[in-house]
């Protein structure tokens, strides 16, 4: 199991709340479907993009720190590539010192 | 041919060369967070290019961390 930090950017026009519903859904996917465990999760809130993503100027940022097998990163990305509410889903290995 | 004497303003001023110190080393930073937009923008041009080390005085180790953080932040559209 390796530690990852995943950033998700949501299209604010396609969701009704501040992202809590999506965050809970993502947490269940990470824990139950992909066999990982959540270390920390937070909603960074609505932010303006420095450059446009899919012709959109703002989005809702979610930040999840979790543990997961290295072979499960691609399935996680593949799961949300066709989801229109997700503008970006980027997983980075958690390399900051404790 | 005689040379005209230069006045005080025309004389070249000597540049005072101060040694550049890495601000991250001074602060004792061990990791540069890619979500810390305010810090990252200080080390970028208006177009979003990363300032070279010879201008900012950042040490090699921190420049490497900084470049990695800026490149991560670019993907998630936090910086230019």
Backbone of each chain as nested JSON, in Angstrom:
{
  "chains": [
    {"id": "A", "residues": [
      {"number": 1, "name": "UNK", "atoms": {"N": [0.847, -1.214, 0.0], "CA": [0.0, 0.0, 0.0], "C": [0.871, 1.249, 0.0]}},
      {"number": 2, "name": "UNK", "atoms": {"N": [0.536, 2.164, -0.864], "CA": [1.31, 3.394, -0.985], "C": [0.387, 4.568, -0.676]}},
      {"number": 3, "name": "UNK", "atoms": {"N": [0.993, 5.636, -0.19], "CA": [0.188, 6.798, 0.164], "C": [0.088, 7.744, -1.026]}},
      {"number": 4, "name": "UNK", "atoms": {"N": [-1.122, 8.205, -1.318], "CA": [-1.35, 9.106, -2.453], "C": [-2.144, 10.327, -2.01]}},
      {"number": 5, "name": "UNK", "atoms": {"N": [-1.984, 11.368, -2.798], "CA": [-2.821, 12.562, -2.601], "C": [-3.549, 12.792, -3.921]}},
      {"number": 6, "name": "UNK", "atoms": {"N": [-4.857, 12.768, -3.87], "CA": [-5.644, 12.935, -5.087], "C": [-6.39, 14.257, -5.065]}},
      {"number": 7, "name": "UNK", "atoms": {"N": [-6.255, 15.002, -6.14], "CA": [-6.975, 16.276, -6.284], "C": [-8.055, 16.081, -7.341]}},
      {"number": 8, "name": "UNK", "atoms": {"N": [-9.268, 16.454, -7.012], "CA": [-10.382, 16.336, -7.956], "C": [-10.964, 17.73, -8.182]}},
      {"number": 9, "name": "UNK", "atoms": {"N": [-11.17, 18.07, -9.44], "CA": [-11.825, 19.35, -9.758], "C": [-13.183, 19.045, -10.357]}},
      {"number": 10, "name": "UNK", "atoms": {"N": [-14.216, 19.61, -9.743], "CA": [-15.594, 19.361, -10.182], "C": [-16.171, 20.58, -10.893]}},
      {"number": 11, "name": "UNK", "atoms": {"N": [-17.043, 20.306, -11.837], "CA": [-17.752, 21.389, -12.522], "C": [-18.873, 21.867, -11.606]}},
      {"number": 12, "name": "UNK", "atoms": {"N": [-18.801, 23.122, -11.19], "CA": [-19.774, 23.606, -10.191], "C": [-21.202, 23.725, -10.748]}},
      {"number": 13, "name": "UNK", "atoms": {"N": [-21.326, 23.813, -12.071], "CA": [-22.669, 23.946, -12.653], "C": [-23.421, 22.614, -12.678]}},
      {"number": 14, "name": "UNK", "atoms": {"N": [-22.674, 21.506, -12.613], "CA": [-23.319, 20.191, -12.712], "C": [-23.566, 19.532, -11.355]}},
      {"number": 15, "name": "UNK", "atoms": {"N": [-23.173, 20.185, -10.268], "CA": [-23.502, 19.63, -8.945], "C": [-24.295, 20.661, -8.141]}},
      {"number": 16, "name": "UNK", "atoms": {"N": [-25.148, 20.168, -7.243], "CA": [-26.047, 21.083, -6.505], "C": [-25.45, 21.539, -5.173]}},
      {"number": 17, "name": "UNK", "atoms": {"N": [-24.581, 20.719, -4.534], "CA": [-24.012, 21.11, -3.229], "C": [-22.561, 21.568, -3.395]}},
      {"number": 18, "name": "UNK", "atoms": {"N": [-21.829, 21.645, -2.282], "CA": [-20.433, 22.11, -2.346], "C": [-19.432, 20.972, -2.585]}},
      {"number": 19, "name": "UNK", "atoms": {"N": [-19.928, 19.807, -2.957], "CA": [-19.045, 18.686, -3.268], "C": [-19.024, 17.589, -2.222]}},
      {"number": 20, "name": "UNK", "atoms": {"N": [-19.787, 17.759, -1.126], "CA": [-19.775, 16.757, -0.046], "C": [-20.32, 15.406, -0.524]}},
      {"number": 21, "name": "UNK", "atoms": {"N": [-21.351, 15.465, -1.356], "CA": [-21.982, 14.234, -1.851], "C": [-20.985, 13.442, -2.716]}},
      {"number": 22, "name": "UNK", "atoms": {"N": [-20.305, 14.161, -3.599], "CA": [-19.321, 13.52, -4.469], "C": [-18.147, 12.969, -3.655]}},
      {"number": 23, "name": "UNK", "atoms": {"N": [-17.735, 13.735, -2.643], "CA": [-16.606, 13.316, -1.796], "C": [-16.928, 12.003, -1.074]}},
      {"number": 24, "name": "UNK", "atoms": {"N": [-18.162, 11.9, -0.557], "CA": [-18.565, 10.674, 0.132], "C": [-18.574, 9.492, -0.835]}},
      {"number": 25, "name": "UNK", "atoms": {"N": [-19.068, 9.754, -2.05], "CA": [-19.127, 8.713, -3.073], "C": [-17.718, 8.232, -3.435]}},
      {"number": 26, "name": "UNK", "atoms": {"N": [-16.817, 9.209, -3.578], "CA": [-15.425, 8.878, -3.916], "C": [-14.736, 8.099, -2.795]}},
      {"number": 27, "name": "UNK", "atoms": {"N": [-15.064, 8.474, -1.557], "CA": [-14.488, 7.769, -0.409], "C": [-14.936, 6.303, -0.381]}},
      {"number": 28, "name": "UNK", "atoms": {"N": [-16.194, 6.057, -0.695], "CA": [-16.682, 4.663, -0.726], "C": [-16.026, 3.886, -1.868]}},
      {"number": 29, "name": "UNK", "atoms": {"N": [-15.815, 4.548, -3.005], "CA": [-15.132, 3.884, -4.127], "C": [-13.708, 3.498, -3.726]}},
      {"number": 30, "name": "UNK", "atoms": {"N": [-13.037, 4.442, -3.054], "CA": [-11.643, 4.189, -2.656], "C": [-11.538, 3.083, -1.615]}},
      {"number": 31, "name": "UNK", "atoms": {"N": [-12.461, 3.074, -0.664], "CA": [-12.367, 2.095, 0.414], "C": [-12.934, 0.724, 0.012]}},
      {"number": 32, "name": "UNK", "atoms": {"N": [-14.139, 0.731, -0.576], "CA": [-14.803, -0.555, -0.843], "C": [-14.374, -1.178, -2.177]}},
      {"number": 33, "name": "UNK", "atoms": {"N": [-14.424, -0.4, -3.253], "CA": [-14.107, -0.97, -4.576], "C": [-12.616, -1.202, -4.774]}},
      {"number": 34, "name": "UNK", "atoms": {"N": [-11.802, -0.229, -4.329], "CA": [-10.365, -0.316, -4.616], "C": [-9.535, -0.783, -3.416]}},
      {"number": 35, "name": "UNK", "atoms": {"N": [-10.175, -1.019, -2.315], "CA": [-9.496, -1.604, -1.148], "C": [-8.478, -0.718, -0.462]}},
      {"number": 36, "name": "UNK", "atoms": {"N": [-8.688, 0.564, -0.538], "CA": [-7.762, 1.494, 0.12], "C": [-8.334, 2.008, 1.427]}},
      {"number": 37, "name": "UNK", "atoms": {"N": [-7.636, 2.926, 2.058], "CA": [-8.221, 3.585, 3.23], "C": [-7.891, 5.077, 3.236]}},
      {"number": 38, "name": "UNK", "atoms": {"N": [-8.839, 5.859, 3.711], "CA": [-8.729, 7.317, 3.677], "C": [-7.913, 7.802, 4.885]}},
      {"number": 39, "name": "UNK", "atoms": {"N": [-6.965, 8.68, 4.631], "CA": [-6.19, 9.284, 5.72], "C": [-6.794, 10.648, 6.069]}},
      {"number": 40, "name": "UNK", "atoms": {"N": [-7.053, 11.429, 5.042], "CA": [-7.583, 12.778, 5.26], "C": [-8.352, 13.205, 4.019]}},
      {"number": 41, "name": "UNK", "atoms": {"N": [-9.461, 13.876, 4.218], "CA": [-10.167, 14.407, 3.041], "C": [-10.732, 15.784, 3.374]}},
      {"number": 42, "name": "UNK", "atoms": {"N": [-10.621, 16.673, 2.431], "CA": [-11.149, 18.024, 2.66], "C": [-11.647, 18.639, 1.367]}},
      {"number": 43, "name": "UNK", "atoms": {"N": [-12.569, 19.577, 1.529], "CA": [-13.069, 20.33, 0.377], "C": [-12.326, 21.661, 0.368]}},
      {"number": 44, "name": "UNK", "atoms": {"N": [-11.54, 21.869, -0.676], "CA": [-10.768, 23.117, -0.755], "C": [-11.644, 24.292, -1.17]}},
      {"number": 45, "name": "UNK", "atoms": {"N": [-12.798, 23.983, -1.701], "CA": [-13.754, 25.03, -2.051], "C": [-13.697, 25.457, -3.508]}},
      {"number": 46, "name": "UNK", "atoms": {"N": [-14.475, 26.5, -3.778], "CA": [-14.583, 26.995, -5.157], "C": [-13.383, 27.899, -5.449]}},
      {"number": 47, "name": "UNK", "atoms": {"N": [-12.712, 27.639, -6.549], "CA": [-11.535, 28.443, -6.912], "C": [-11.585, 28.822, -8.38]}},
      {"number": 48, "name": "UNK", "atoms": {"N": [-10.954, 29.934, -8.658], "CA": [-10.852, 30.368, -10.044], "C": [-9.609, 29.722, -10.67]}},
      {"number": 49, "name": "UNK", "atoms": {"N": [-9.74, 29.238, -11.894], "CA": [-8.604, 28.602, -12.555], "C": [-7.621, 29.653, -13.056]}},
      {"number": 50, "name": "UNK", "atoms": {"N": [-6.339, 29.287, -13.014], "CA": [-5.321, 30.164, -13.592], "C": [-5.412, 30.136, -15.118]}},
      {"number": 51, "name": "UNK", "atoms": {"N": [-5.843, 28.996, -15.638], "CA": [-6.136, 28.878, -17.074], "C": [-7.39, 28.025, -17.231]}},
      {"number": 52, "name": "UNK", "atoms": {"N": [-8.079, 28.211, -18.339], "CA": [-9.372, 27.549, -18.507], "C": [-9.222, 26.035, -18.663]}},
      {"number": 53, "name": "UNK", "atoms": {"N": [-10.172, 25.311, -18.088], "CA": [-10.256, 23.856, -18.291], "C": [-11.605, 23.597, -18.958]}},
      {"number": 54, "name": "UNK", "atoms": {"N": [-11.582, 23.021, -20.131], "CA": [-12.81, 22.744, -20.909], "C": [-13.713, 23.98, -21.026]}},
      {"number": 55, "name": "UNK", "atoms": {"N": [-13.097, 25.121, -21.259], "CA": [-13.774, 26.414, -21.426], "C": [-14.511, 26.87, -20.167]}},
      {"number": 56, "name": "UNK", "atoms": {"N": [-14.087, 26.342, -19.012], "CA": [-14.688, 26.764, -17.745], "C": [-13.647, 27.54, -16.936]}},
      {"number": 57, "name": "UNK", "atoms": {"N": [-14.134, 28.524, -16.172], "CA": [-13.193, 29.391, -15.467], "C": [-13.096, 29.11, -13.97]}},
      {"number": 58, "name": "UNK", "atoms": {"N": [-14.101, 28.457, -13.406], "CA": [-14.062, 28.13, -11.977], "C": [-14.446, 26.664, -11.754]}},
      {"number": 59, "name": "UNK", "atoms": {"N": [-14.075, 26.167, -10.574], "CA": [-14.413, 24.787, -10.242], "C": [-14.291, 24.545, -8.75]}},
      {"number": 60, "name": "UNK", "atoms": {"N": [-14.785, 23.394, -8.31], "CA": [-14.711, 23.034, -6.893], "C": [-13.591, 22.005, -6.712]}},
      {"number": 61, "name": "UNK", "atoms": {"N": [-12.677, 22.309, -5.797], "CA": [-11.517, 21.456, -5.573], "C": [-11.731, 20.55, -4.358]}},
      {"number": 62, "name": "UNK", "atoms": {"N": [-11.407, 19.278, -4.534], "CA": [-11.434, 18.317, -3.422], "C": [-10.026, 17.748, -3.259]}},
      {"number": 63, "name": "UNK", "atoms": {"N": [-9.644, 17.532, -2.02], "CA": [-8.3, 16.999, -1.745], "C": [-8.427, 15.782, -0.83]}},
      {"number": 64, "name": "UNK", "atoms": {"N": [-7.981, 14.629, -1.317], "CA": [-8.088, 13.397, -0.527], "C": [-6.711, 12.759, -0.394]}},
      {"number": 65, "name": "UNK", "atoms": {"N": [-6.302, 12.522, 0.835], "CA": [-5.07, 11.765, 1.084], "C": [-5.488, 10.355, 1.452]}},
      {"number": 66, "name": "UNK", "atoms": {"N": [-4.954, 9.378, 0.745], "CA": [-5.404, 7.997, 0.979], "C": [-4.284, 7.014, 0.711]}},
      {"number": 67, "name": "UNK", "atoms": {"N": [-4.491, 5.802, 1.184], "CA": [-3.549, 4.713, 0.91], "C": [-4.205, 3.743, -0.06]}},
      {"number": 68, "name": "UNK", "atoms": {"N": [-3.409, 3.253, -1.0], "CA": [-3.991, 2.423, -2.052], "C": [-2.866, 1.62, -2.712]}},
      {"number": 69, "name": "UNK", "atoms": {"N": [-3.224, 0.503, -3.306], "CA": [-2.235, -0.262, -4.057], "C": [-1.839, 0.472, -5.322]}},
      {"number": 70, "name": "UNK", "atoms": {"N": [-0.581, 0.302, -5.75], "CA": [-0.093, 1.035, -6.923], "C": [-0.833, 0.647, -8.209]}},
      {"number": 71, "name": "UNK", "atoms": {"N": [-1.358, -0.574, -8.248], "CA": [-2.075, -1.025, -9.449], "C": [-3.505, -0.489, -9.523]}},
      {"number": 72, "name": "UNK", "atoms": {"N": [-3.926, 0.239, -8.479], "CA": [-5.318, 0.726, -8.446], "C": [-5.434, 2.192, -8.911]}},
      {"number": 73, "name": "UNK", "atoms": {"N": [-4.306, 2.799, -9.245], "CA": [-4.344, 4.211, -9.657], "C": [-5.036, 4.365, -11.014]}},
      {"number": 74, "name": "UNK", "atoms": {"N": [-4.671, 3.482, -11.936], "CA": [-5.259, 3.572, -13.279], "C": [-6.776, 3.295, -13.276]}},
      {"number": 75, "name": "UNK", "atoms": {"N": [-7.222, 2.218, -12.566], "CA": [-8.683, 2.015, -12.486], "C": [-9.439, 3.208, -11.917]}},
      {"number": 76, "name": "UNK", "atoms": {"N": [-8.807, 3.905, -10.951], "CA": [-9.458, 5.098, -10.375], "C": [-9.597, 6.194, -11.431]}},
      {"number": 77, "name": "UNK", "atoms": {"N": [-8.55, 6.421, -12.2], "CA": [-8.598, 7.434, -13.259], "C": [-9.625, 7.057, -14.32]}},
      {"number": 78, "name": "UNK", "atoms": {"N": [-9.602, 5.758, -14.704], "CA": [-10.511, 5.288, -15.755], "C": [-11.969, 5.423, -15.36]}},
      {"number": 79, "name": "UNK", "atoms": {"N": [-12.223, 5.277, -14.07], "CA": [-13.605, 5.334, -13.583], "C": [-14.23, 6.715, -13.8]}},
      {"number": 80, "name": "UNK", "atoms": {"N": [-13.404, 7.753, -13.714], "CA": [-13.96, 9.107, -13.782], "C": [-13.623, 9.862, -15.075]}},
      {"number": 81, "name": "UNK", "atoms": {"N": [-13.003, 9.191, -16.037], "CA": [-12.658, 9.91, -17.281], "C": [-13.903, 10.311, -18.082]}},
      {"number": 82, "name": "UNK", "atoms": {"N": [-14.927, 9.456, -18.051], "CA": [-16.131, 9.761, -18.83], "C": [-17.178, 10.524, -18.018]}},
      {"number": 83, "name": "UNK", "atoms": {"N": [-16.878, 10.773, -16.752], "CA": [-17.803, 11.523, -15.899], "C": [-17.698, 13.019, -16.212]}},
      {"number": 84, "name": "UNK", "atoms": {"N": [-18.802, 13.616, -16.612], "CA": [-18.754, 15.017, -17.051], "C": [-18.574, 16.006, -15.909]}},
      {"number": 85, "name": "UNK", "atoms": {"N": [-18.978, 15.611, -14.686], "CA": [-18.828, 16.541, -13.551], "C": [-17.365, 16.688, -13.121]}},
      {"number": 86, "name": "UNK", "atoms": {"N": [-16.545, 15.675, -13.435], "CA": [-15.135, 15.721, -13.043], "C": [-14.312, 16.355, -14.167]}},
      {"number": 87, "name": "UNK", "atoms": {"N": [-13.744, 17.529, -13.871], "CA": [-12.905, 18.192, -14.866], "C": [-11.478, 17.658, -14.82]}},
      {"number": 88, "name": "UNK", "atoms": {"N": [-10.983, 17.385, -13.628], "CA": [-9.639, 16.825, -13.463], "C": [-9.633, 15.847, -12.294]}},
      {"number": 89, "name": "UNK", "atoms": {"N": [-8.881, 14.77, -12.435], "CA": [-8.624, 13.88, -11.297], "C": [-7.156, 13.496, -11.379]}},
      {"number": 90, "name": "UNK", "atoms": {"N": [-6.38, 13.992, -10.443], "CA": [-4.935, 13.802, -10.511], "C": [-4.428, 13.205, -9.205]}},
      {"number": 91, "name": "UNK", "atoms": {"N": [-3.768, 12.059, -9.291], "CA": [-3.201, 11.426, -8.09], "C": [-1.693, 11.607, -8.079]}},
      {"number": 92, "name": "UNK", "atoms": {"N": [-1.18, 12.073, -6.949], "CA": [0.26, 12.219, -6.786], "C": [0.71, 11.353, -5.622]}},
      {"number": 93, "name": "UNK", "atoms": {"N": [1.913, 10.816, -5.722], "CA": [2.425, 10.059, -4.572], "C": [2.722, 11.053, -3.446]}},
      {"number": 94, "name": "UNK", "atoms": {"N": [2.37, 10.658, -2.255], "CA": [2.484, 11.55, -1.091], "C": [3.942, 11.535, -0.643]}},
      {"number": 95, "name": "UNK", "atoms": {"N": [4.69, 12.579, -1.016], "CA": [6.13, 12.56, -0.742], "C": [6.573, 13.604, 0.275]}},
      {"number": 96, "name": "UNK", "atoms": {"N": [5.616, 14.232, 0.947], "CA": [6.044, 15.247, 1.926], "C": [6.524, 14.597, 3.228]}},
      {"number": 97, "name": "UNK", "atoms": {"N": [7.554, 15.191, 3.852], "CA": [8.055, 14.594, 5.099], "C": [7.065, 14.762, 6.239]}},
      {"number": 98, "name": "UNK", "atoms": {"N": [7.012, 13.748, 7.099], "CA": [6.048, 13.784, 8.23], "C": [6.556, 14.715, 9.323]}}
    ]},
    {"id": "B", "residues": [
      {"number": 1, "name": "UNK", "atoms": {"N": [44.423, 64.501, -29.315], "CA": [43.031, 64.846, -28.981], "C": [42.787, 64.607, -27.496]}},
      {"number": 2, "name": "UNK", "atoms": {"N": [42.347, 65.647, -26.876], "CA": [42.14, 65.519, -25.425], "C": [40.748, 64.978, -25.119]}},
      {"number": 3, "name": "UNK", "atoms": {"N": [40.658, 64.129, -24.128], "CA": [39.351, 63.579, -23.71], "C": [38.651, 64.538, -22.746]}},
      {"number": 4, "name": "UNK", "atoms": {"N": [37.359, 64.665, -22.928], "CA": [36.585, 65.529, -22.02], "C": [36.472, 64.85, -20.665]}},
      {"number": 5, "name": "UNK", "atoms": {"N": [36.607, 65.659, -19.639], "CA": [36.547, 65.088, -18.292], "C": [35.101, 64.723, -17.939]}},
      {"number": 6, "name": "UNK", "atoms": {"N": [34.935, 63.532, -17.397], "CA": [33.574, 63.102, -17.047], "C": [33.14, 63.72, -15.732]}},
      {"number": 7, "name": "UNK", "atoms": {"N": [31.859, 64.131, -15.706], "CA": [31.319, 64.676, -14.456], "C": [30.89, 63.525, -13.547]}},
      {"number": 8, "name": "UNK", "atoms": {"N": [30.453, 63.857, -12.374], "CA": [30.078, 62.847, -11.37], "C": [28.963, 61.92, -11.821]}},
      {"number": 9, "name": "UNK", "atoms": {"N": [27.97, 62.487, -12.54], "CA": [26.833, 61.669, -12.972], "C": [27.203, 60.708, -14.087]}},
      {"number": 10, "name": "UNK", "atoms": {"N": [28.177, 61.127, -14.907], "CA": [28.528, 60.296, -16.064], "C": [29.385, 59.091, -15.665]}},
      {"number": 11, "name": "UNK", "atoms": {"N": [30.065, 59.218, -14.533], "CA": [30.912, 58.098, -14.108], "C": [30.067, 56.871, -13.781]}},
      {"number": 12, "name": "UNK", "atoms": {"N": [30.643, 55.719, -14.123], "CA": [29.908, 54.485, -13.837], "C": [29.907, 54.21, -12.345]}},
      {"number": 13, "name": "UNK", "atoms": {"N": [28.722, 53.893, -11.874], "CA": [28.637, 53.535, -10.456], "C": [29.004, 52.074, -10.277]}},
      {"number": 14, "name": "UNK", "atoms": {"N": [29.716, 51.815, -9.223], "CA": [30.087, 50.426, -8.958], "C": [28.87, 49.657, -8.432]}},
      {"number": 15, "name": "UNK", "atoms": {"N": [28.656, 48.489, -9.023], "CA": [27.536, 47.665, -8.556], "C": [27.898, 47.019, -7.229]}},
      {"number": 16, "name": "UNK", "atoms": {"N": [26.965, 47.119, -6.304], "CA": [27.203, 46.434, -5.029], "C": [26.667, 45.007, -5.164]}},
      {"number": 17, "name": "UNK", "atoms": {"N": [27.547, 44.062, -5.119], "CA": [27.125, 42.668, -5.287], "C": [26.882, 42.044, -3.916]}},
      {"number": 18, "name": "UNK", "atoms": {"N": [25.63, 41.754, -3.71], "CA": [25.283, 41.083, -2.449], "C": [25.12, 39.592, -2.711]}},
      {"number": 19, "name": "UNK", "atoms": {"N": [25.611, 38.755, -1.829], "CA": [25.398, 37.313, -2.043], "C": [23.919, 36.951, -1.877]}},
      {"number": 20, "name": "UNK", "atoms": {"N": [23.39, 36.176, -2.854], "CA": [21.969, 35.783, -2.775], "C": [21.826, 34.604, -1.826]}},
      {"number": 21, "name": "UNK", "atoms": {"N": [20.818, 34.696, -0.995], "CA": [20.586, 33.618, -0.023], "C": [19.248, 32.951, -0.342]}},
      {"number": 22, "name": "UNK", "atoms": {"N": [19.218, 31.638, -0.275], "CA": [17.981, 30.891, -0.519], "C": [16.981, 31.181, 0.603]}},
      {"number": 23, "name": "UNK", "atoms": {"N": [15.838, 31.739, 0.227], "CA": [14.829, 32.101, 1.23], "C": [14.222, 30.867, 1.904]}},
      {"number": 24, "name": "UNK", "atoms": {"N": [14.188, 29.769, 1.16], "CA": [13.632, 28.529, 1.717], "C": [14.575, 27.944, 2.778]}},
      {"number": 25, "name": "UNK", "atoms": {"N": [15.898, 28.039, 2.492], "CA": [16.882, 27.542, 3.467], "C": [16.837, 28.379, 4.744]}},
      {"number": 26, "name": "UNK", "atoms": {"N": [16.675, 29.696, 4.569], "CA": [16.601, 30.591, 5.725], "C": [15.413, 30.234, 6.612]}},
      {"number": 27, "name": "UNK", "atoms": {"N": [14.285, 29.931, 5.949], "CA": [13.066, 29.602, 6.697], "C": [13.037, 28.152, 7.17]}},
      {"number": 28, "name": "UNK", "atoms": {"N": [13.97, 27.355, 6.696], "CA": [14.036, 25.942, 7.089], "C": [12.926, 25.1, 6.483]}},
      {"number": 29, "name": "UNK", "atoms": {"N": [12.609, 25.39, 5.227], "CA": [11.531, 24.664, 4.541], "C": [12.044, 23.3, 4.081]}},
      {"number": 30, "name": "UNK", "atoms": {"N": [11.259, 22.25, 4.367], "CA": [11.665, 20.906, 3.954], "C": [10.855, 20.409, 2.757]}},
      {"number": 31, "name": "UNK", "atoms": {"N": [9.684, 21.013, 2.542], "CA": [8.827, 20.576, 1.435], "C": [8.032, 21.773, 0.918]}},
      {"number": 32, "name": "UNK", "atoms": {"N": [7.985, 21.924, -0.39], "CA": [7.198, 23.018, -0.983], "C": [5.882, 22.436, -1.487]}},
      {"number": 33, "name": "UNK", "atoms": {"N": [4.793, 22.914, -0.909], "CA": [3.472, 22.372, -1.235], "C": [2.984, 22.928, -2.563]}},
      {"number": 34, "name": "UNK", "atoms": {"N": [2.454, 22.046, -3.419], "CA": [1.977, 22.505, -4.729], "C": [0.634, 23.235, -4.639]}},
      {"number": 35, "name": "UNK", "atoms": {"N": [-0.002, 23.203, -3.451], "CA": [-1.276, 23.928, -3.297], "C": [-1.06, 25.336, -2.743]}},
      {"number": 36, "name": "UNK", "atoms": {"N": [0.178, 25.629, -2.35], "CA": [0.494, 26.946, -1.789], "C": [0.748, 27.942, -2.937]}},
      {"number": 37, "name": "UNK", "atoms": {"N": [-0.339, 28.476, -3.464], "CA": [-0.273, 29.277, -4.693], "C": [0.521, 30.572, -4.503]}},
      {"number": 38, "name": "UNK", "atoms": {"N": [0.37, 31.198, -3.352], "CA": [1.028, 32.498, -3.122], "C": [2.549, 32.389, -3.226]}},
      {"number": 39, "name": "UNK", "atoms": {"N": [3.107, 31.345, -2.641], "CA": [4.562, 31.146, -2.707], "C": [5.0, 30.836, -4.138]}},
      {"number": 40, "name": "UNK", "atoms": {"N": [4.257, 29.954, -4.801], "CA": [4.644, 29.541, -6.154], "C": [4.626, 30.717, -7.128]}},
      {"number": 41, "name": "UNK", "atoms": {"N": [3.653, 31.594, -6.984], "CA": [3.547, 32.728, -7.912], "C": [4.692, 33.723, -7.764]}},
      {"number": 42, "name": "UNK", "atoms": {"N": [5.3, 33.76, -6.581], "CA": [6.441, 34.658, -6.369], "C": [7.628, 34.255, -7.238]}},
      {"number": 43, "name": "UNK", "atoms": {"N": [7.694, 32.98, -7.559], "CA": [8.83, 32.459, -8.311], "C": [8.494, 32.223, -9.779]}},
      {"number": 44, "name": "UNK", "atoms": {"N": [7.489, 32.936, -10.272], "CA": [7.098, 32.821, -11.674], "C": [7.017, 34.195, -12.316]}},
      {"number": 45, "name": "UNK", "atoms": {"N": [7.165, 34.212, -13.636], "CA": [6.952, 35.46, -14.368], "C": [5.449, 35.647, -14.573]}},
      {"number": 46, "name": "UNK", "atoms": {"N": [5.072, 36.743, -15.2], "CA": [3.639, 36.974, -15.456], "C": [3.066, 35.95, -16.42]}},
      {"number": 47, "name": "UNK", "atoms": {"N": [3.932, 35.489, -17.325], "CA": [3.463, 34.482, -18.297], "C": [3.429, 33.078, -17.697]}},
      {"number": 48, "name": "UNK", "atoms": {"N": [3.979, 32.928, -16.51], "CA": [3.955, 31.625, -15.85], "C": [5.248, 30.851, -15.932]}},
      {"number": 49, "name": "UNK", "atoms": {"N": [6.29, 31.481, -16.475], "CA": [7.586, 30.784, -16.544], "C": [8.242, 30.758, -15.151]}},
      {"number": 50, "name": "UNK", "atoms": {"N": [9.042, 29.744, -14.927], "CA": [9.726, 29.627, -13.634], "C": [10.99, 30.491, -13.671]}},
      {"number": 51, "name": "UNK", "atoms": {"N": [11.149, 31.343, -12.638], "CA": [12.336, 32.191, -12.555], "C": [13.582, 31.328, -12.366]}},
      {"number": 52, "name": "UNK", "atoms": {"N": [14.671, 31.64, -13.066], "CA": [15.883, 30.847, -12.867], "C": [16.532, 31.126, -11.522]}},
      {"number": 53, "name": "UNK", "atoms": {"N": [17.364, 30.234, -11.132], "CA": [18.048, 30.26, -9.845], "C": [18.999, 31.444, -9.738]}},
      {"number": 54, "name": "UNK", "atoms": {"N": [19.575, 31.839, -10.876], "CA": [20.537, 32.949, -10.838], "C": [19.843, 34.27, -10.522]}},
      {"number": 55, "name": "UNK", "atoms": {"N": [18.547, 34.349, -10.706], "CA": [17.806, 35.576, -10.382], "C": [17.285, 35.532, -8.941]}},
      {"number": 56, "name": "UNK", "atoms": {"N": [16.715, 34.403, -8.549], "CA": [16.086, 34.34, -7.222], "C": [17.077, 33.985, -6.109]}},
      {"number": 57, "name": "UNK", "atoms": {"N": [18.147, 33.291, -6.462], "CA": [19.127, 32.887, -5.453], "C": [18.738, 31.632, -4.695]}},
      {"number": 58, "name": "UNK", "atoms": {"N": [17.747, 30.923, -5.202], "CA": [17.316, 29.666, -4.551], "C": [18.398, 28.592, -4.714]}},
      {"number": 59, "name": "UNK", "atoms": {"N": [18.571, 27.767, -3.712], "CA": [19.579, 26.7, -3.796], "C": [19.069, 25.592, -4.736]}},
      {"number": 60, "name": "UNK", "atoms": {"N": [19.987, 24.746, -5.189], "CA": [19.645, 23.727, -6.183], "C": [18.56, 22.78, -5.682]}},
      {"number": 61, "name": "UNK", "atoms": {"N": [18.667, 22.423, -4.414], "CA": [17.718, 21.472, -3.834], "C": [16.3, 22.045, -3.804]}},
      {"number": 62, "name": "UNK", "atoms": {"N": [16.195, 23.305, -3.367], "CA": [14.875, 23.922, -3.283], "C": [14.341, 24.302, -4.651]}},
      {"number": 63, "name": "UNK", "atoms": {"N": [15.241, 24.635, -5.602], "CA": [14.786, 24.947, -6.962], "C": [14.127, 23.722, -7.594]}},
      {"number": 64, "name": "UNK", "atoms": {"N": [14.706, 22.563, -7.303], "CA": [14.174, 21.303, -7.822], "C": [12.772, 21.045, -7.254]}},
      {"number": 65, "name": "UNK", "atoms": {"N": [12.638, 21.271, -5.94], "CA": [11.333, 21.101, -5.272], "C": [10.315, 22.09, -5.822]}},
      {"number": 66, "name": "UNK", "atoms": {"N": [10.767, 23.331, -6.006], "CA": [9.898, 24.408, -6.481], "C": [9.385, 24.113, -7.889]}},
      {"number": 67, "name": "UNK", "atoms": {"N": [10.306, 23.674, -8.772], "CA": [9.915, 23.372, -10.15], "C": [8.898, 22.237, -10.193]}},
      {"number": 68, "name": "UNK", "atoms": {"N": [9.118, 21.222, -9.353], "CA": [8.191, 20.087, -9.296], "C": [6.817, 20.54, -8.801]}},
      {"number": 69, "name": "UNK", "atoms": {"N": [6.814, 21.423, -7.783], "CA": [5.554, 21.919, -7.223], "C": [4.802, 22.764, -8.243]}},
      {"number": 70, "name": "UNK", "atoms": {"N": [5.529, 23.616, -8.982], "CA": [4.872, 24.468, -9.99], "C": [4.275, 23.604, -11.1]}},
      {"number": 71, "name": "UNK", "atoms": {"N": [5.013, 22.572, -11.508], "CA": [4.518, 21.715, -12.589], "C": [3.276, 20.937, -12.166]}},
      {"number": 72, "name": "UNK", "atoms": {"N": [3.226, 20.55, -10.895], "CA": [2.023, 19.871, -10.383], "C": [0.859, 20.852, -10.33]}},
      {"number": 73, "name": "UNK", "atoms": {"N": [1.143, 22.052, -9.869], "CA": [0.087, 23.063, -9.743], "C": [-0.456, 23.5, -11.098]}},
      {"number": 74, "name": "UNK", "atoms": {"N": [0.391, 23.421, -12.128], "CA": [-0.072, 23.785, -13.476], "C": [-1.134, 22.811, -13.975]}},
      {"number": 75, "name": "UNK", "atoms": {"N": [-0.945, 21.532, -13.659], "CA": [-1.886, 20.497, -14.126], "C": [-3.282, 20.751, -13.557]}},
      {"number": 76, "name": "UNK", "atoms": {"N": [-3.328, 21.151, -12.281], "CA": [-4.634, 21.37, -11.658], "C": [-5.053, 22.854, -11.72]}},
      {"number": 77, "name": "UNK", "atoms": {"N": [-4.435, 23.597, -12.636], "CA": [-4.82, 24.984, -12.957], "C": [-4.802, 25.931, -11.757]}},
      {"number": 78, "name": "UNK", "atoms": {"N": [-3.848, 25.719, -10.848], "CA": [-3.724, 26.657, -9.73], "C": [-2.798, 27.813, -10.096]}},
      {"number": 79, "name": "UNK", "atoms": {"N": [-1.819, 27.532, -10.943], "CA": [-0.922, 28.592, -11.429], "C": [-0.835, 28.518, -12.956]}},
      {"number": 80, "name": "UNK", "atoms": {"N": [-0.305, 29.587, -13.547], "CA": [-0.147, 29.637, -15.006], "C": [0.943, 28.668, -15.473]}}
    ]}
  ]
}
